[in-house]
Amino acid sequence: MPPADLAPPNNRPRSRAGLPSWIASAVVHGLLLLLAVWLLSGAPRGGDEAPREAGIVLRTTSNEATLFEGQRPEPADSPSDSISEESQQALLDALPPADTAGLAELLPSKQETGPAPAAAAQAASLASGGAPRGGVLKPGQARVSVFGVEGEGSRFVYLFDRSISMAGAPLRAAQNELIRSLGPLESIHQFQIIFFNQSQSVFDLSGGQKRVAFATDPNKQLAADFVSGVTASGGTDRYEALTLALRMRPDALFFLTDADDPMTPREMKLVLGSRAAGAVTINTIEFGRGPSPRRRNFLVALAEATSGQYGYVDTQRLTK
């Protein structure tokens, strides 16, 4: 019987059992994706912040406050930053219609008074609205005064009334005192000067670019020339002037005016509730006729609320 016809043996080696090709491809692509994510997450998000250089910041528009070197524009106050709309309305509803008697709630129950400082030429009597100045200054700071009212810091704003009520000896005395106050400032310090009536006149040495002045000797001389040329006229809008000065965010603000036609309780609430007022010491100087009435007016309130000082000047005792 002939042998059976057998198929030739398959001499190809058997392949080892393994994963399907699509699974291997998925694993490789997944590893590549993870590697890409890891590389991207390690990359820096933007470069390091550029170092700030000393300089003078410009005021961009007439409606925005001039900023000192190193400052950035602040966004408008929002309800979460200061007094909320509901809280502010509740405060306003609780105030008397338009009587300054409502300002007494802003003040402590007692007010300390002190003797007239020698630097005020026997015309000012000081009622302290904050801690007395003195001691060692921090590096880079200066201590200056206006009619015996002192302020400390490296950035100063002088906000002086030039309405018609300041005409004559009061304005001349204020001008002389302001110029004298610039004396202790050095070139590392900055200052700004605003005279106001129903509008504001801002010291500007940059031909309309509204740069803020460093206290170099030439700049102080230019400031003295500006101050000497101011004349008294018009009415008084303290709220707009004070708002402008506070938005400059100085360390110390010297606010000189009389107490006639005082700021309303609503204006006081808006000023003291603003973001800008939180970091500024407001030192107030009241010009009045006759001895100090020792009353709790809006100027005392501003000084008390910002840890500043308050001073009174009897204009009848000023040199004619």
VOBA-1610 file (N, C-alpha, C; in pm, whole numbers, padded with zeros to 5 digits, always signed):
BEGIN
Met+00086-00118+00000Met+00000+00000+00000Met+00089+00122+00000Pro+00064+00204-00099Pro+00156+00320-00107Pro+00140+00413+00011Pro+00244+00476+00049Pro+00237+00566+00166Pro+00146+00683+00140Ala+00082+00732+00246Ala-00012+00847+00234Ala+00065+00972+00196Asp-00004+01052+00114Asp+00058+01179+00068Asp+00048+01283+00178Leu+00153+01305+00247Leu+00152+01399+00361Leu+00200+01536+00317Ala+00138+01638+00373Ala+00180+01777+00342Ala+00316+01803+00401Pro+00397+01879+00331Pro+00532+01905+00383Pro+00526+01983+00513Pro+00611+01950+00599Pro+00608+02021+00731Pro+00637+02169+00716Asn+00573+02249+00801Asn+00595+02396+00803Asn+00718+02426+00886Asn+00825+02465+00815Asn+00951+02487+00884Asn+00966+02627+00941Arg+00863+02720+00922Arg+00874+02857+00976Arg+00858+02856+01126Pro+00943+02925+01194Pro+00930+02927+01341Pro+00802+02999+01382Arg+00741+02949+01486Arg+00619+03011+01538Arg+00652+03143+01611Ser+00572+03245+01576Ser+00593+03376+01645Ser+00543+03370+01786Arg+00614+03443+01871Arg+00574+03446+02012Arg+00443+03523+02028Ala+00368+03481+02125Ala+00242+03554+02154Ala+00273+03696+02199Gly+00202+03800+02152Gly+00227+03941+02190Gly+00100+04023+02184Leu+00116+04155+02220Leu+00001+04246+02219Leu-00035+04279+02077Pro-00159+04304+02051Pro-00198+04350+01917Pro-00129+04481+01886Ser-00109+04507+01759Ser-00033+04626+01718Ser-00103+04756+01757Trp-00235+04757+01758Trp-00304+04884+01789Trp-00286+04922+01935Ile-00272+04824+02023Ile-00249+04856+02165Ile-00110+04914+02182Ala-00013+04855+02117Ala+00125+04907+02126Ala+00132+05050+02075Ser+00060+05075+01964Ser+00061+05212+01908Ser+00000+05311+02006Ala-00110+05269+02071Ala-00175+05359+02167Ala-00084+05390+02284Val-00011+05288+02332Val+00079+05309+02445Val+00189+05407+02407Val+00246+05392+02288Val+00354+05482+02243Val+00303+05625+02233His+00186+05642+02170His+00132+05778+02156His+00098+05839+02292Gly+00048+05757+02383Gly+00018+05808+02517Gly+00142+05857+02589Leu+00251+05779+02576Leu+00376+05822+02639Leu+00427+05952+02579Leu+00415+05965+02447Leu+00458+06090+02383Leu+00374+06208+02430Leu+00243+06186+02447Leu+00155+06293+02495Leu+00191+06336+02637Leu+00216+06239+02724Leu+00255+06271+02862Leu+00386+06348+02864Leu+00481+06308+02779Leu+00609+06379+02773Leu+00590+06524+02729Ala+00502+06547+02632Ala+00477+06684+02585Ala+00414+06769+02694Val+00316+06711+02766Val+00251+06785+02876Val+00351+06820+02983Trp+00439+06726+03016Trp+00540+06752+03121Trp+00635+06863+03080Leu+00677+06863+02952Leu+00768+06968+02905Leu+00700+07105+02907Leu+00573+07110+02865Leu+00502+07239+02862Leu+00476+07293+03002Ser+00441+07202+03096Ser+00413+07249+03232Ser+00537+07301+03300Gly+00653+07260+03260Gly+00777+07308+03320Gly+00823+07441+03268Ala+00760+07488+03155Ala+00802+07616+03097Ala+00756+07731+03183Pro+00833+07838+03197Pro+00792+07953+03280Pro+00676+08025+03217Arg+00586+08074+03297Arg+00471+08150+03250Arg+00507+08296+03242Gly+00562+08338+03135Gly+00601+08478+03121Gly+00736+08502+03185Gly+00801+08609+03147Gly+00932+08641+03201Gly+00923+08704+03337Asp+01036+08722+03398Asp+01039+08791+03526Asp+00992+08933+03508Glu+00932+08986+03613Glu+00885+09124+03608Glu+01003+09219+03592Ala+00987+09312+03501Ala+01096+09407+03476Ala+01120+09491+03599Pro+01246+09515+03633Pro+01274+09597+03752Pro+01223+09738+03731Arg+01170+09796+03840Arg+01123+09933+03833Arg+01239+10029+03844Glu+01239+10127+03759Glu+01345+10226+03762Glu+01290+10356+03817Ala+01377+10431+03882Ala+01336+10560+03935Ala+01301+10651+03820Gly+01194+10723+03837Gly+01152+10814+03732Gly+01027+10885+03775Ile+00968+10959+03684Ile+00848+11035+03713Ile+00737+10981+03626Val+00624+10950+03686Val+00512+10894+03613Val+00425+11007+03560Leu+00374+10992+03439Leu+00294+11096+03378Leu+00148+11080+03415Arg+00076+11190+03418Arg-00068+11184+03427Arg-00121+11176+03285Thr-00204+11077+03257Thr-00244+11054+03119Thr-00356+11146+03073Thr-00449+11178+03160Thr-00557+11267+03121Thr-00581+11367+03231Ser-00653+11472+03195Ser-00681+11577+03293Ser-00775+11529+03402Asn-00848+11419+03378Asn-00942+11369+03476Asn-00882+11265+03569Glu-00757+11228+03547Glu-00691+11130+03632Glu-00585+11197+03716Ala-00564+11143+03834Ala-00467+11202+03925Ala-00326+11176+03875Thr-00239+11272+03898Thr-00097+11253+03872Thr-00043+11153+03973Leu+00035+11055+03926Leu+00090+10953+04014Leu+00236+10980+04042Phe+00277+10944+04162Phe+00418+10954+04197Phe+00492+10836+04138Glu+00626+10847+04135Glu+00713+10740+04085Glu+00684+10610+04157Gly+00675+10501+04078Gly+00655+10370+04137Gly+00510+10334+04160Gln+00415+10422+04128Gln+00275+10393+04150Gln+00210+10352+04020Arg+00101+10276+04032Arg+00022+10238+03918Arg-00119+10293+03935Pro-00187+10321+03824Pro-00324+10371+03836Pro-00411+10273+03910Glu-00493+10324+04000Glu-00585+10242+04075Glu-00718+10235+04001Pro-00782+10116+03997Pro-00916+10109+03938Pro-01014+10186+04023Ala-01126+10217+03962Ala-01229+10291+04036Ala-01276+10209+04154Asp-01315+10279+04260Asp-01362+10211+04379Asp-01484+10127+04346Ser-01487+10007+04399Ser-01603+09921+04384Ser-01663+09898+04521Pro-01789+09849+04528Pro-01851+09827+04658Pro-01771+09735+04747Ser-01698+09636+04689Ser-01621+09545+04772Ser-01494+09608+04825Asp-01445+09718+04763Asp-01321+09781+04805Asp-01342+09883+04914Ser-01456+09947+04919Ser-01476+10049+05020Ser-01611+10028+05086Ile-01694+10129+05085Ile-01826+10117+05144Ile-01921+10064+05038Ser-01997+09960+05069Ser-02090+09905+04972Ser-02201+10005+04945Glu-02270+09983+04831Glu-02378+10074+04795Glu-02486+10075+04904Glu-02519+09954+04954Glu-02624+09948+05056Glu-02579+10013+05186Ser-02453+09984+05228Ser-02404+10042+05353Ser-02392+10192+05342Gln-02344+10240+05226Gln-02328+10384+05209Gln-02462+10453+05215Gln-02564+10394+05150Gln-02696+10456+05152Gln-02752+10458+05292Ala-02727+10349+05367Ala-02776+10346+05504Ala-02710+10454+05589Leu-02579+10476+05566Leu-02510+10581+05639Leu-02565+10718+05603Leu-02591+10739+05474Leu-02642+10869+05432Leu-02782+10893+05486Asp-02865+10788+05488Asp-03000+10804+05540Asp-03001+10839+05687Ala-02896+10793+05758Ala-02890+10819+05902Ala-02840+10958+05936Leu-02788+11030+05837Leu-02733+11162+05861Leu-02841+11268+05858Pro-02819+11380+05927Pro-02912+11492+05917Pro-02911+11547+05776Pro-03016+11621+05735Pro-03030+11666+05596Pro-02905+11730+05540Ala-02855+11836+05599Ala-02734+11903+05548Ala-02671+11984+05658Asp-02664+11924+05773Asp-02615+11996+05890Asp-02483+11934+05933Thr-02383+12014+05955Thr-02252+11961+05994Thr-02252+11901+06133Ala-02361+11913+06203Ala-02367+11849+06335Ala-02352+11699+06323Gly-02390+11643+06208Gly-02376+11499+06188Gly-02233+11453+06184Leu-02140+11544+06166Leu-01999+11505+06162Leu-01946+11467+06299Ala-02014+11504+06404Ala-01967+11471+06539Ala-01955+11321+06559Glu-02037+11244+06484Glu-02030+11099+06498Glu-01899+11042+06448Leu-01830+11117+06364Leu-01703+11070+06310Leu-01588+11085+06407Leu-01608+11161+06515Leu-01498+11197+06603Leu-01506+11123+06735Pro-01392+11107+06801Pro-01394+11054+06937Pro-01467+11150+07030Ser-01503+11101+07146Ser-01581+11183+07239Ser-01499+11296+07298Lys-01367+11280+07303Lys-01281+11383+07360Lys-01176+11423+07259Gln-01134+11548+07268Gln-01032+11601+07177Gln-00925+11670+07258Glu-00802+11624+07237Glu-00691+11684+07309Glu-00643+11808+07236Thr-00608+11908+07310Thr-00554+12030+07251Thr-00417+12056+07309Gly-00336+12128+07233Gly-00200+12156+07277Gly-00165+12300+07257Pro-00051+12342+07302Pro-00009+12480+07288Pro+00028+12512+07145Ala+00032+12638+07114Ala+00067+12681+06978Ala+00213+12651+06952Pro+00245+12585+06837Pro+00385+12557+06804Pro+00458+12686+06773Ala+00586+12687+06803Ala+00665+12807+06779Ala+00676+12837+06631Ala+00680+12731+06547Ala+00698+12751+06404Ala+00580+12820+06339Ala+00467+12830+06407Ala+00348+12889+06347Ala+00340+13039+06369Ala+00445+13101+06415Ala+00452+13246+06433Ala+00335+13297+06516Gln+00309+13232+06628Gln+00206+13264+06725Gln+00067+13286+06664Ala+00044+13233+06543Ala-00087+13247+06481Ala-00167+13118+06483Ala-00103+13005+06511Ala-00172+12877+06502Ala-00185+12814+06639Ser-00298+12750+06661Ser-00316+12667+06780Ser-00344+12527+06732Leu-00277+12429+06789Leu-00279+12293+06737Leu-00371+12206+06820Ala-00460+12136+06751Ala-00541+12034+06815Ala-00503+11902+06751Ser-00437+11816+06825Ser-00381+11694+06767Ser-00492+11602+06720Gly-00482+11560+06595Gly-00576+11464+06542Gly-00516+11325+06532Gly-00395+11308+06573Gly-00329+11178+06564Gly-00212+11175+06659Ala-00131+11072+06644Ala-00015+11058+06731Ala+00083+11171+06705Pro+00144+11223+06811Pro+00242+11330+06790Pro+00361+11280+06711Arg+00414+11366+06626Arg+00529+11330+06545Arg+00656+11336+06631Gly+00761+11279+06578Gly+00887+11280+06650Gly+00954+11145+06638Gly+01072+11134+06693Gly+01144+11009+06686Gly+01225+10997+06560Val+01277+10877+06539Val+01366+10851+06427Val+01283+10822+06302Leu+01318+10888+06193Leu+01249+10866+06067Leu+01299+10739+06000Lys+01215+10677+05922Lys+01257+10562+05843Lys+01350+10609+05731Pro+01435+10520+05681Pro+01524+10560+05570Pro+01445+10614+05452Gly+01493+10724+05398Gly+01428+10784+05282Gly+01313+10876+05313Gln+01278+10893+05441Gln+01166+10978+05478Gln+01213+11116+05522Ala+01119+11209+05520Ala+01144+11345+05569Ala+01028+11385+05659Arg+01054+11484+05743Arg+00949+11540+05829Arg+00938+11688+05797Val+00820+11731+05756Val+00798+11872+05722Val+00675+11920+05798Ser+00657+12052+05802Ser+00544+12107+05875Ser+00486+12226+05800Val+00359+12252+05828Val+00288+12369+05777Val+00213+12431+05895Phe+00253+12550+05934Phe+00195+12618+06051Phe+00196+12526+06173Gly+00306+12456+06191Gly+00322+12370+06308Gly+00262+12233+06296Val+00184+12206+06194Val+00124+12074+06172Val+00224+11991+06092Glu+00265+11877+06147Glu+00373+11799+06088Glu+00323+11680+06008Gly+00402+11645+05907Gly+00377+11526+05828Gly+00508+11456+05797Glu+00502+11324+05781Glu+00621+11244+05754Glu+00599+11156+05631Gly+00708+11127+05561Gly+00700+11038+05447Gly+00803+11074+05342Ser+00782+11021+05223Ser+00870+11054+05110Ser+00794+11122+04997Arg+00660+11121+05005Arg+00577+11184+04902Arg+00476+11275+04972Phe+00472+11400+04929Phe+00389+11500+04995Phe+00304+11574+04892Val+00181+11604+04931Val+00093+11688+04850Val+00046+11804+04936Tyr+00056+11924+04880Tyr+00007+12046+04945Tyr-00119+12090+04872Leu-00232+12088+04941Leu-00361+12127+04884Leu-00409+12253+04955Phe-00396+12368+04887Phe-00421+12497+04952Phe-00536+12571+04883Asp-00621+12629+04966Asp-00735+12709+04921Asp-00685+12842+04865Arg-00738+12882+04749Arg-00706+13013+04694Arg-00834+13089+04655Ser-00946+13055+04719Ser-01071+13125+04691Ser-01062+13269+04742Ile-01164+13348+04711Ile-01160+13490+04743Ile-01150+13515+04893Ser-01197+13420+04973Ser-01189+13437+05119Ser-01045+13434+05170Met-00951+13389+05086Met-00810+13383+05126Met-00733+13506+05081Ala-00798+13603+05021Ala-00729+13720+04965Ala-00656+13798+05073Gly-00543+13856+05035Gly-00467+13941+05126Gly-00369+13863+05211Ala-00364+13900+05339Ala-00267+13840+05431Ala-00279+13689+05444Pro-00400+13631+05447Pro-00408+13485+05459Pro-00336+13411+05346Leu-00359+13453+05222Leu-00294+13385+05110Leu-00143+13406+05112Arg-00100+13528+05144Arg+00045+13554+05149Arg+00112+13468+05256Ala+00048+13457+05371Ala+00104+13373+05478Ala+00110+13227+05435Ala+00004+13180+05369Ala+00002+13041+05323Ala+00110+13016+05219Gln+00130+13110+05128Gln+00234+13096+05026Gln+00373+13089+05090Asn+00400+13179+05182Asn+00531+13180+05248Asn+00555+13051+05326Glu+00451+13002+05392Glu+00466+12881+05472Glu+00488+12758+05383Leu+00421+12753+05271Leu+00439+12640+05180Leu+00582+12636+05126Ile+00631+12752+05084Ile+00768+12758+05031Ile+00868+12717+05139Arg+00847+12764+05262Arg+00935+12727+05372Arg+00930+12577+05398Ser+00811+12518+05384Ser+00793+12376+05412Ser+00872+12287+05317Leu+00899+12335+05197Leu+00974+12255+05100Leu+01122+12243+05136Gly+01170+12329+05224Gly+01312+12334+05257Gly+01374+12203+05299Pro+01315+12127+05394Pro+01378+12003+05440Pro+01378+11890+05338Leu+01302+11902+05231Leu+01294+11793+05134Leu+01424+11783+05055Glu+01466+11660+05028Glu+01586+11634+04949Glu+01547+11577+04813Ser+01646+11556+04729Ser+01618+11517+04591Ser+01554+11380+04578Ile+01559+11298+04683Ile+01494+11167+04677Ile+01345+11175+04709His+01300+11288+04761His+01160+11305+04796His+01083+11364+04680Gln+00951+11349+04684Gln+00865+11404+04580Gln+00755+11488+04642Phe+00708+11585+04565Phe+00602+11672+04616Phe+00514+11718+04501Gln+00393+11755+04535Gln+00301+11815+04440Gln+00224+11926+04510Ile+00190+12029+04436Ile+00121+12145+04491Ile-00007+12168+04411Ile-00118+12181+04483Ile-00246+12211+04420Ile-00309+12330+04492Phe-00338+12434+04418Phe-00420+12544+04470Phe-00560+12529+04408Phe-00662+12556+04487Phe-00797+12533+04436Phe-00892+12646+04477Asn-00987+12672+04391Asn-01107+12747+04425Asn-01224+12660+04377Gln-01296+12701+04275Gln-01395+12609+04218Gln-01332+12512+04118Ser-01204+12533+04087Ser-01126+12441+04004Ser-00989+12424+04067Gln-00904+12344+04003Gln-00772+12315+04061Gln-00661+12369+03970Ser-00559+12424+04032Ser-00439+12470+03962Ser-00322+12388+04014Val-00267+12301+03927Val-00166+12204+03968Val-00028+12249+03922Phe+00069+12241+04011Phe+00208+12274+03977Phe+00255+12180+03866Asp+00306+12239+03757Asp+00347+12159+03642Asp+00475+12217+03584Leu+00582+12139+03590Leu+00710+12185+03536Leu+00747+12112+03409Ser+00650+12045+03346Ser+00681+11961+03230Ser+00610+12005+03104Gly+00564+12128+03098Gly+00501+12176+02976Gly+00375+12104+02938Gly+00291+12075+03035Gly+00164+12009+03007Gly+00166+11859+03023Gln+00283+11798+03042Gln+00290+11654+03060Gln+00261+11612+03204Lys+00258+11709+03294Lys+00215+11688+03432Lys+00299+11582+03504Arg+00429+11595+03495Arg+00517+11509+03574Arg+00519+11559+03718Val+00538+11465+03808Val+00548+11499+03949Val+00692+11534+03982Ala+00711+11638+04062Ala+00844+11693+04086Ala+00919+11617+04195Phe+01046+11588+04169Phe+01137+11551+04275Phe+01189+11680+04339Ala+01226+11671+04465Ala+01259+11792+04541Ala+01405+11832+04522Thr+01446+11849+04398Thr+01578+11905+04371Thr+01574+12056+04394Asp+01689+12116+04411Asp+01692+12261+04433Asp+01630+12339+04317Pro+01660+12304+04191Pro+01594+12377+04081Pro+01442+12361+04082Asn+01394+12241+04111Asn+01250+12219+04114Asn+01184+12293+04228Lys+01251+12300+04342Lys+01194+12376+04454Lys+01189+12525+04422Gln+01286+12575+04347Gln+01281+12715+04307Gln+01167+12740+04210Leu+01146+12647+04116Leu+01034+12659+04024Leu+00901+12653+04100Ala+00896+12568+04201Ala+00775+12559+04282Ala+00749+12690+04356Ala+00855+12751+04408Ala+00840+12879+04478Ala+00788+12986+04383Asp+00836+12986+04259Asp+00787+13082+04161Asp+00639+13059+04132Phe+00600+12933+04119Phe+00459+12900+04095Phe+00371+12946+04210Val+00414+12913+04331Val+00336+12949+04450Val+00321+13100+04462Ser+00429+13172+04438Ser+00426+13318+04452Ser+00332+13384+04351Gly+00307+13318+04240Gly+00222+13377+04138Gly+00074+13348+04154Val+00036+13272+04255Val-00105+13238+04275Val-00180+13357+04333Thr-00301+13381+04284Thr-00386+13488+04336Thr-00518+13429+04385Ala-00587+13503+04469Ala-00714+13457+04526Ala-00830+13504+04440Ser-00923+13412+04413Ser-01043+13446+04337Ser-01141+13330+04343Gly-01266+13360+04314Gly-01366+13255+04296Gly-01418+13193+04424Gly-01497+13089+04403Gly-01557+13016+04514Gly-01471+12899+04558Thr-01534+12800+04622Thr-01459+12689+04681Thr-01527+12557+04651Asp-01454+12464+04593Asp-01501+12327+04575Asp-01398+12235+04638Arg-01417+12207+04766Arg-01319+12126+04839Arg-01326+11978+04801Tyr-01445+11930+04775Tyr-01460+11786+04749Tyr-01381+11743+04626Glu-01396+11814+04515Glu-01324+11776+04393Glu-01173+11789+04412Ala-01130+11896+04479Ala-00987+11917+04501Ala-00930+11808+04591Leu-01002+11773+04697Leu-00953+11672+04789Leu-00950+11534+04723Thr-01049+11507+04641Thr-01050+11380+04569Thr-00930+11367+04477Leu-00898+11476+04405Leu-00780+11476+04318Leu-00653+11452+04398Ala-00638+11522+04509Ala-00516+11508+04590Ala-00502+11367+04647Leu-00610+11308+04693Leu-00604+11174+04751Leu-00569+11070+04646Arg-00613+11089+04525Arg-00582+10992+04419Arg-00435+10993+04382Met-00362+11095+04422Met-00217+11095+04403Met-00147+11004+04503Arg-00219+10963+04607Arg-00171+10869+04707Arg-00037+10910+04769Pro-00031+11030+04826Pro+00092+11069+04896Pro+00099+11001+05032Asp+00214+11012+05095Asp+00224+10967+05234Asp+00155+11065+05327Ala+00172+11193+05300Ala+00113+11297+05383Ala+00053+11405+05294Leu-00067+11449+05331Leu-00138+11554+05259Leu-00162+11670+05355Phe-00123+11791+05314Phe-00151+11912+05391Phe-00267+11984+05323Phe-00379+11992+05394Phe-00503+12049+05341Phe-00533+12178+05417Leu-00512+12292+05349Leu-00529+12422+05413Leu-00649+12494+05351Thr-00745+12532+05436Thr-00865+12602+05391Thr-00933+12664+05512Asp-01043+12737+05487Asp-01124+12784+05599Asp-01239+12686+05620Ala-01320+12712+05720Ala-01430+12621+05751Ala-01565+12677+05711Asp-01567+12787+05636Asp-01693+12842+05587Asp-01749+12749+05479Asp-01882+12740+05472Asp-01946+12650+05376Asp-01880+12513+05380Pro-01892+12442+05491Pro-01817+12317+05510Pro-01860+12208+05413Met-01776+12108+05402Met-01811+11989+05325Met-01932+11922+05389Thr-02018+11867+05306Thr-02139+11804+05356Thr-02108+11667+05416Pro-02196+11616+05501Pro-02175+11481+05553Pro-02164+11376+05442Arg-02238+11393+05335Arg-02229+11298+05224Arg-02090+11302+05161Glu-02036+11422+05138Glu-01902+11433+05081Glu-01798+11372+05174Met-01816+11392+05304Met-01722+11334+05400Met-01725+11182+05396Lys-01844+11125+05386Lys-01856+10980+05380Lys-01790+10925+05254Leu-01809+10993+05144Leu-01749+10947+05019Leu-01597+10957+05023Val-01546+11066+05078Val-01400+11084+05085Val-01337+10981+05178Leu-01391+10969+05298Leu-01330+10880+05397Leu-01355+10733+05365Gly-01456+10705+05285Gly-01483+10567+05247Gly-01412+10523+05121Ser-01339+10613+05057Ser-01272+10579+04932Ser-01147+10496+04958Arg-01107+10420+04857Arg-00985+10339+04867Arg-00863+10427+04888Ala-00860+10543+04819Ala-00742+10628+04823Ala-00715+10683+04962Ala-00820+10711+05039Ala-00801+10774+05169Ala-00739+10679+05271Gly-00744+10549+05244Gly-00700+10453+05344Gly-00553+10460+05379Ala-00468+10502+05286Ala-00324+10501+05309Ala-00264+10640+05321Val-00347+10743+05327Val-00298+10881+05328Val-00327+10945+05463Thr-00225+11010+05519Thr-00244+11089+05640Thr-00282+11231+05599Ile-00402+11274+05638Ile-00450+11407+05603Ile-00426+11500+05721Asn-00340+11598+05701Asn-00314+11700+05802Asn-00387+11827+05759Thr-00474+11878+05845Thr-00559+11990+05808Thr-00520+12116+05883Ile-00525+12229+05813Ile-00496+12360+05872Ile-00615+12450+05843Glu-00682+12495+05947Glu-00799+12580+05932Glu-00761+12726+05949Phe-00799+12809+05854Phe-00785+12954+05864Phe-00919+13011+05911Gly-00915+13087+06020Gly-01037+13149+06071Gly-01007+13284+06134Arg-01111+13361+06156Arg-01097+13493+06217Arg-01125+13484+06365Gly-01027+13525+06445Gly-01043+13519+06590Gly-00987+13391+06648Pro-00995+13378+06780Pro-00943+13258+06847Pro-01014+13132+06798Ser-00949+13021+06816Ser-01006+12893+06774Ser-01138+12867+06846Pro-01244+12834+06773Pro-01372+12805+06837Pro-01376+12669+06905Arg-01272+12589+06889Arg-01263+12455+06949Arg-01382+12368+06909Arg-01427+12384+06789Arg-01544+12309+06746Arg-01502+12184+06668Arg-01591+12090+06661Arg-01565+11966+06589Arg-01620+11981+06447Asn-01539+12035+06358Asn-01585+12056+06222Asn-01527+11951+06128Phe-01552+11969+06000Phe-01510+11868+05902Phe-01358+11856+05891Leu-01284+11963+05918Leu-01138+11957+05912Leu-01082+11873+06027Val-01140+11889+06144Val-01101+11803+06256Val-01133+11658+06224Ala-01250+11635+06163Ala-01291+11499+06131Ala-01195+11432+06033Leu-01152+11505+05933Leu-01059+11448+05835Leu-00927+11408+05901Ala-00875+11495+05986Ala-00749+11464+06054Ala-00765+11344+06148Glu-00873+11344+06225Glu-00895+11234+06320Glu-00909+11101+06248Ala-00983+11100+06138Ala-01013+10975+06069Ala-00893+10915+05998Thr-00789+10994+05972Thr-00673+10946+05897Thr-00544+10952+05978Ser-00556+10966+06110Ser-00440+10975+06200Ser-00351+11093+06166Gly-00413+11201+06121Gly-00338+11322+06090Gly-00342+11421+06205Gln-00299+11543+06178Gln-00301+11650+06276Gln-00385+11766+06224Tyr-00441+11841+06318Tyr-00524+11957+06285Tyr-00464+12080+06352Gly-00461+12189+06278Gly-00413+12315+06335Gly-00505+12429+06298Tyr-00509+12530+06383Tyr-00593+12647+06359Tyr-00506+12771+06351Val-00533+12857+06252Val-00460+12982+06235Val-00558+13098+06243Asp-00535+13187+06338Asp-00614+13309+06351Asp-00561+13410+06250Thr-00636+13433+06144Thr-00587+13521+06038Thr-00579+13667+06082Gln-00646+13704+06190Gln-00638+13841+06240Gln-00502+13871+06301Arg-00428+13767+06332Arg-00296+13786+06392Arg-00184+13770+06291Leu-00220+13750+06165Leu-00118+13741+06061Leu-00069+13879+06025Thr+00056+13886+05980Thr+00114+14013+05940Thr+00045+14063+05815Lys+00005+14188+05818Lys-00064+14248+05703Lys+00033+14263+05586
//
